[in-house]
Amino acid sequence: MPAALTQSAALAGAADTASFLAGRRRLFREAPQRAFGSVAVLGLWLALAASSKSDRGGRSSGRTVALASLNAAGQFAMLGVHLKHRIAGPRVWLGAALGGAALGGAVTAR
């Protein structure tokens, strides 16, 4: 069950990030660093989902825990930056919650 939490949270995070990018295609012209950063975050979510899926016996591998840790740290850092600038909307909170859930599932399944 915890491994399923990791995979579900990672897929939800990937879907949210992909929808963010799809709705803001102009970012690639107007703010390419931000757009490519979001593409990197999307890749991290997808790598975490794939790693979690490939884990055997419902136990998280070290790779999955490492990816979940990196992802959660990034999501919490992004929340911190948004809070500092007073622009933290629901999506940023959702990303941090999903990052924490993915990490919690990975650590619990260890």
Buried (B, 14 or more C-beta within 10 A) or exposed (E): EBBEBBBBBBBBBBEBBBEBBEEBEEBBEEEEEEBEBBBEBBEBBBBBBBBBBEBEEEEBBEBBBBBBBBBBEBBBEBBEEBEEEEEBEEBBBBBBBBBBBBBBBBBEBB
